[in-house]
Amino acid sequence: MANPTTNFGWVMPTSTDLVTDLPADFAVFGQAVDTSMADLKGGTTGQVLSKTTNTDMDFTWVTTDDTNAIQNAIVDAKGDLIGATAADTPARLAVGTNGQVLTADSTAATGLKWATPAAGGKVLQVVQGTTTTNVVSNSSAFADTTLTASITPSATTSKILVLISHPATAKTNGNASNRVGFKLFRGSTEVAYFSEYGAFTNSALTWIGSYSFNYLDSPNTTSATAYKTQFNNGQNVAEVSVQHADRISSIILMEIGA
């Protein structure tokens, strides 16, 4: 009776044992098997077998919510995710809102957060201003056209696309090559200058033109920002009239996401 098994060392009868020794030999063998397999006995419905130590055949039955497993109670709503707050420390990340995307964020508890994607290149808002007030000048000094509009950017990185139309601008009793000038202002800051020329062959004529121009501005603010236009009589000759005959001029401000 000295024939141990390779893996578990169970004592087995040898071929030289007497027949009368077999009952005792098998009792020894059976007891070793019974002792080794004892940890595999039992368990209840839904449990799983888990290693207790690194020792061979050392197992235990545990529920699926074992402390060494991810707990069912961590998640409690549709769409919840499991992240980690530290090594070996799982945690719940609650589902975000429709349209949000999962973003890495080292300041968040799990290192993750739900965030609204950047609206790069998208129009975030549109504001329009109009005027029909006729304004006349015979001076080279710039004066307000009364066309203005204000917008409040949602982010400092946004740009403002300015679309301007002065469709009824007149030069009355003009001489040849008279000039009409327009400027665009953000608050009190001049951001663009536009100049146009008109040729006249008869000083008694009234020449009417349509002036439209665009400008992409970077105000770098989230405060209310006003834009306006000014005009002048470029050569100090005759008169320049904007919103001639009370026609409508317009300014459109479009916030473009970065």
Phi and psi in degrees as a GROMACS rama.xvg file:
@    title "Ramachandran Plot"
@    xaxis  label "Phi"
@    yaxis  label "Psi"
@TYPE xy
-148.812  62.1712  ALA-2
-132.749  69.2674  ASN-3
-66.4326  145.963  PRO-4
-70.4962  155.087  THR-5
-64.23  -47.1563  THR-6
-85.3065  -37.8041  ASN-7
-116.496  -8.5929  PHE-8
72.8266  22.5691  GLY-9
-68.5318  134.917  TRP-10
-78.4179  123.062  VAL-11
-112.31  151.404  MET-12
-62.6024  146.895  PRO-13
-99.4816  167.314  THR-14
-69.5372  -13.3278  SER-15
-97.7226  -3.29587  THR-16
-65.2597  145.624  ASP-17
-72.7941  154.142  LEU-18
-58.964  -34.0737  VAL-19
-71.8062  -16.9496  THR-20
-84.8449  -17.4598  ASP-21
-60.0787  -43.4258  LEU-22
-56.4949  -43.4824  PRO-23
-69.6442  -38.3367  ALA-24
-62.1133  -45.4265  ASP-25
-70.5336  -26.3138  PHE-26
-65.4823  -43.0854  ALA-27
-63.7928  -46.2833  VAL-28
-62.0115  -45.7799  PHE-29
-63.5992  -38.3867  GLY-30
-65.9526  -39.0146  GLN-31
-63.4923  -43.4777  ALA-32
-63.0584  -45.487  VAL-33
-60.5444  -41.8304  ASP-34
-66.7243  -42.9504  THR-35
-66.6649  -35.0511  SER-36
-91.7162  1.65772  MET-37
-59.6404  -35.9764  ALA-38
-67.6496  -19.4031  ASP-39
-84.9022  -7.42321  LEU-40
-77.8486  146.391  LYS-41
83.3611  -142.043  GLY-42
87.521  161.467  GLY-43
-123.031  168.344  THR-44
-56.4751  129.274  THR-45
93.9944  -14.3786  GLY-46
-75.8388  160.395  GLN-47
-126.415  155.114  VAL-48
-85.0581  131.394  LEU-49
-132.07  146.834  SER-50
-72.0366  134.788  LYS-51
-89.009  -46.7594  THR-52
-138.915  -176.639  THR-53
-80.4109  -0.041197  ASN-54
-70.7741  141.118  THR-55
-56.7945  139.651  ASP-56
62.7948  17.6185  MET-57
-98.4227  95.9684  ASP-58
-122.63  166.929  PHE-59
-147.941  151.251  THR-60
-90.349  131.207  TRP-61
-132.558  159.126  VAL-62
-77.6597  165.342  THR-63
-67.8571  -14.9269  THR-64
-98.8611  39.0915  ASP-65
-61.6871  150.158  ASP-66
-63.8029  -19.2719  THR-67
-92.4897  4.1391  ASN-68
-117.527  163.55  ALA-69
-68.4099  125.132  ILE-70
-77.4399  138.753  GLN-71
-59.4055  -32.7188  ASN-72
-72.0292  -9.63772  ALA-73
-62.6912  -40.8214  ILE-74
-99.0528  140.278  VAL-75
-140.683  9.55961  ASP-76
-150.39  155.026  ALA-77
-58.3124  131.457  LYS-78
90.4585  -5.81381  GLY-79
-60.8852  146.396  ASP-80
-119.046  160.941  LEU-81
-110.036  122.332  ILE-82
-118.628  -163.19  GLY-83
-136.773  134.168  ALA-84
-92.6105  -16.3262  THR-85
-168.788  -178.573  ALA-86
-60.1499  130.786  ALA-87
60.2328  27.6796  ASP-88
-130.824  87.0676  THR-89
-72.5198  151.883  PRO-90
-151.44  158.851  ALA-91
-85.7551  135.005  ARG-92
-113.001  112.205  LEU-93
-63.709  148.447  ALA-94
-61.8515  146.881  VAL-95
-83.0854  -164.254  GLY-96
-102.674  164.12  THR-97
-54.3157  132.026  ASN-98
91.9194  -13.6958  GLY-99
-77.3059  160.704  GLN-100
-124.678  153.569  VAL-101
-79.1659  127.918  LEU-102
-130.56  139.002  THR-103
-70.1498  135.106  ALA-104
-150.413  106.76  ASP-105
-66.3657  -17.0144  SER-106
-84.2778  -13.7439  THR-107
-80.6254  153.971  ALA-108
-57.5307  -42.8325  ALA-109
-95.3181  3.18669  THR-110
77.5284  6.66817  GLY-111
-134.704  155.139  LEU-112
-154.279  158.027  LYS-113
-92.2679  133.254  TRP-114
-143.778  152.071  ALA-115
-75.1385  128.011  THR-116
-63.2311  147.043  PRO-117
-60.8549  137.667  ALA-118
-92.221  53.3105  ALA-119
-61.4192  127.544  GLY-120
75.8355  4.77488  GLY-121
-97.799  148.266  LYS-122
-78.6708  117.741  VAL-123
-92.8288  -30.627  LEU-124
-163.319  158.008  GLN-125
-134.2  132.704  VAL-126
-127.415  139.663  VAL-127
-125.947  143.537  GLN-128
-129.939  144.936  GLY-129
-136.333  161.807  THR-130
-152.319  148.209  THR-131
-122.297  7.84137  THR-132
-73.0761  119.935  THR-133
-76.4122  126.607  ASN-134
-125.671  134.479  VAL-135
-123.678  142.911  VAL-136
-145.384  140.715  SER-137
-119.324  25.9793  ASN-138
-119.69  151.672  SER-139
-79.2749  -7.14053  SER-140
-74.1486  139.168  ALA-141
-77.2673  141.647  PHE-142
-135.507  155.699  ALA-143
-64.5761  140.376  ASP-144
-86.2481  -8.95645  THR-145
75.9005  4.3677  THR-146
-89.0336  121.596  LEU-147
-156.977  157.862  THR-148
-158.465  155.173  ALA-149
-126.901  143.114  SER-150
-138.65  147.276  ILE-151
-113.28  101.813  THR-152
-60.4743  145.969  PRO-153
-85.3652  -12.7909  SER-154
-151.609  149.813  ALA-155
-68.2237  -19.7602  THR-156
-85.6134  -7.17857  THR-157
-70.1363  151.734  SER-158
-109.037  156.328  LYS-159
-116.593  117.472  ILE-160
-90.1351  118.917  LEU-161
-104.508  122.393  VAL-162
-115.941  119.972  LEU-163
-123.337  137.784  ILE-164
-135.746  120.167  SER-165
-116.09  83.2172  HIS-166
-76.0193  -14.8074  PRO-167
-128.437  74.6117  ALA-168
-109.657  125.958  THR-169
-120.253  148.142  ALA-170
-119.78  109.958  LYS-171
-97.2256  148.476  THR-172
49.6764  45.2752  ASN-173
-83.312  156.589  GLY-174
-101.839  171.043  ASN-175
-61.9467  144.775  ALA-176
56.3674  44.6675  SER-177
-80.2971  149.031  ASN-178
-116.137  141.631  ARG-179
-118.578  129.55  VAL-180
-115.631  143.73  GLY-181
-128.861  144.211  PHE-182
-127.825  147.868  LYS-183
-110.096  131.854  LEU-184
-119.364  140.914  PHE-185
-105.345  108.129  ARG-186
61.1049  -122.788  GLY-187
-99.8598  5.94075  SER-188
-98.065  124.173  THR-189
-75.2596  126.624  GLU-190
-114.301  -16.3203  VAL-191
-159.211  149.423  ALA-192
-131.237  131.937  TYR-193
-128.229  137.688  PHE-194
-132.391  138.224  SER-195
-128.514  152.15  GLU-196
-118.897  149.374  TYR-197
-135.938  137.614  GLY-198
-104.156  134.059  ALA-199
-126.664  139.545  PHE-200
-109.618  -8.78964  THR-201
-137.788  120.25  ASN-202
-66.5434  -12.1858  SER-203
-89.8389  -6.62093  ALA-204
-79.7321  151.693  LEU-205
-108.171  119.534  THR-206
-101.244  126.368  TRP-207
-115.862  128.486  ILE-208
-127.896  163.777  GLY-209
-112.426  123.304  SER-210
-116.222  120.761  TYR-211
-131.147  136.226  SER-212
-151.039  156.686  PHE-213
-125.142  153.86  ASN-214
-154.33  134.91  TYR-215
-102.209  113.491  LEU-216
-107.875  153.53  ASP-217
-122.418  85.627  SER-218
-71.5617  -22.4664  PRO-219
54.6178  51.3121  ASN-220
-156.458  159.996  THR-221
-117.003  16.0887  THR-222
-93.3487  158.63  SER-223
-57.1537  130.484  ALA-224
-129.019  123.581  THR-225
-99.5562  139.494  ALA-226
-119.319  146.398  TYR-227
-151.781  167.507  LYS-228
-117.745  152.149  THR-229
-127.739  159.353  GLN-230
-139.738  164.575  PHE-231
-150.072  168.562  ASN-232
-95.3599  101.105  ASN-233
-57.9842  -30.7114  GLY-234
-116.832  14.1183  GLN-235
58.2327  30.3988  ASN-236
-120.865  133.78  VAL-237
57.3337  -145.234  ALA-238
-131.272  147.474  GLU-239
-110.506  133.778  VAL-240
-127.182  121.882  SER-241
-105.75  153.378  VAL-242
54.0141  42.9838  GLN-243
-57.2288  134.196  HIS-244
57.9538  32.0308  ALA-245
60.1483  35.7606  ASP-246
-77.8179  161.989  ARG-247
-88.8596  126.804  ILE-248
-104.879  150.816  SER-249
-138.603  152.097  SER-250
-132.312  128.379  ILE-251
-117.48  129.318  ILE-252
-111.912  124.496  LEU-253
-121.757  121.393  MET-254
-81.7754  124.103  GLU-255
-110.113  121.198  ILE-256
-65.0347  143.696  GLY-257
